[in-house]
Amino acid sequence: MIHIHLSTAVRGVARKLRKCRSEFAGFILRNAMNDFMALITPPAPPDVDEVRRLARHGCLDIHRVSWLRCYLSRDGTRMLCWYHAPDAESVRLVLRHQGFTDAVVRAAVVSGDADPGALAESRDCRVLELPADSGTSAALSARLDDAHGGRYRALISQQGDLALLVVDHDRADAVADTLGSAGIALIDEQNAVEIDPRPASLFSTLPGAASRAGRPSRRAGQAVAPGDAGGMLDAVVIGAGLSGISALHRLLGMGLVVRLYESGSGAGGVWHWNRYPGARVDSEVYTYVFSFSDDLVREWDWQELFAPQAEIARYFEHVIDRFDLRRHMRFDSPVVAVHFDDGGGFWTIETADGERMSARYLVAATGALTAPQMPDYPGLDTFSGVSCHTARWPCSGVALAGRRVGVIGTGATGVQVIQTIAGEAGELYVFQRTPTYCVPQRNRPMDDADRERIRRDWGRILDACRDSWGGFVHDFHPVSGLAVSAADRRAKFEELWRSPGFAFWLGNYADLMMNPEVNEYASDFLREKIREQVDDPDVARRLIPDHPLGTKRVPLENGYYEAFNRPDVHLVDLRETPIERIVPEGVRTSRETIPLDVLIHATGFDAGTGALARIDVRGTGGASLADKWRHGAQTFLGLMVSGFPNLFLVNGPHNAAALSNAGRSIEQNVTWIARCIEHVRESGFTRIDASAEAEKEWTEHVVDAANGTVLAQMTDSWFYGANTSGKPRRVTIYAGGAREHRRHCDAVANAGYPGLDFS
Ligand code: NA7
């Protein structure tokens, strides 16, 4: 009799494959899974928590490996692991990422019960060691199947000169007897612990999570009607950027009575404020903007692939008029305080000019990069020339032609300013603290054919962005950078470097952000490109970063490196000659005083938490949000904060937007918020708050997600709050990516909002 041992997963896939071979054969085939077993000798005995920590490593997802079980010997010296994976190489790559370079990976056969269902508690099992000539895994499995049917599970694999067999503890003696009666003598047997390493889905253990899905409303049949908030607004939105306008449009569409307050004199958020020379978007613009109206896509003719600030600001003005939003907006109205009224269950909003308003819901669309961060050099105010932060660039502009100009900061903003004003300024001094990897933006004009293609493919473009890791038209190449030859890798890097936008970063090998070795190959390629572009080797040396690529958002350049070949552009390396103080005539470094007419601060933002920290936000019991976040942001999904009911954040800290296409993430945030508000209202409740447990779980997950990537190797960036003095060094962004963030958000909504308390 011939036994064919297929795991249930493979059987399922085979069935599906037959059914839909014509349409999706490629997709299904890529997902076919086989069983593998790895024998690992861990450097130190891991415990259950350590095994679960390893299982959260993002490399499993990238290589499409499911780690089903870990069988840990009682003395902790040996681990046998069972995987579903496309091939043994994928398992080896995962083990290499996890630090198990000596692991031996072999195909495995599952005999008996092949269903690796969830195992809540670890349990005892036994590892039987047989001589390698005991028969093939398939033959052993057939023998056991005949004797025991499906009432047991044995995982069998030929590992070197041994055949290893893992059996449930209860069945181990019976299995050993079966083997013995077939003349197969055990060499050894060991007691082990069987662990299911797969982390439970987030929030699944929170009280009431399961029951909430179909929970009857407290006031069934008494859904709260729009505008029925007792003389107050249904919602207030703070901020008129992408986030605020998306939220305003969406909530108005639900029939709510909404008002938006904006501190600036016009719409656009960062596109209103960042008028500095060379400001342009780093996402392909047509994928970055609003998607709520097909008419808008048809009507607006983008002129460039990566549009400049002025064009985007015009677009915003068009949108608010086109959709009649202006009458719901108050410009030049900075919100200074928002207090939650415990008794009434609403927010009171106060603006700088004394206007007070109440609203049931408050949407803080205040932006992640909107609170400008000035450097804290002594003498900053003594400078006698013109000085400004890039995010507060005057509408009237700043005269630069022929003048001596200094730029402090070489992040995405500094790069754009420097490459744009080089040649216009008489002498340009670039004060660089940390060099950064820039990749060519490859911007180009868009023509009618481009626009026609976008309009035709609009649905598919949105789908592609939604399905990608970061919400871009780019997505990671689904191959490990270690699985290819050096020549192939180089060719791929070259192709990506020649492509527009973030192709080199977010279209790179799948493990670029996970595997330091792959990252180093890519980083080294860019270092070489810098050397090629900069004439003076000493200047090139100082422009070359040594941190991993992608640990800061990658600036897209248009002539940045070439600018340093000009005789009138001077690089001042602050690691060699730090700034000592700002003096009336310019900047004094440890070497010299550099006289300047204009000093531009491209020094970034108090990111993530900064904008809200500048408003007096008080939740239940008058608790202050600034106090709560003093030791680091705590959020639920980056969308809510426990103790601050009915407050929603768009693109807040712990959100995916910092690493993603902000436009796509923002619309996902807004959709979730709108759906949540709708759910509360339809249920007849008036208050919703994240529980402390849910908030803790998400906040820990955010830290874990970053630790599974190369981000944790370079924490000197706004991703970790490092650029703002006094801020705790905690990760402020969600490193799991936009797709993963959406998955968690959707899971919460679909499960009836576990982790949220309704009243
Ligand atoms: P970033 O990325 O935070 O860059 C700020 C730059 O300013 C960066 O090079 C900093 O150096 C530098 N900086 C900050 N403070 C100082 C002081 N005190 N002295 C010298 N240099 C300083 O902000 P951007 O505005 O460029 O970009 C923000 C995001 O906007 C970007 O990620 C894109 O998404 C768009 P450091 O690296 O801290 O040594």
Boltz pocket constraint, residues with backbone or C-beta under 6 A from the ligand:
constraints:
  - pocket:
      binder: B
      contacts: [[A, 369], [A, 373], [A, 374], [A, 375], [A, 376], [A, 377], [A, 408], [A, 409], [A, 410], [A, 411], [A, 412], [A, 413], [A, 414], [A, 431], [A, 432], [A, 433], [A, 434], [A, 553], [A, 574], [A, 602], [A, 603], [A, 604], [A, 605], [A, 658], [A, 716], [A, 717], [A, 718], [A, 723]]
      max_distance: 6.0
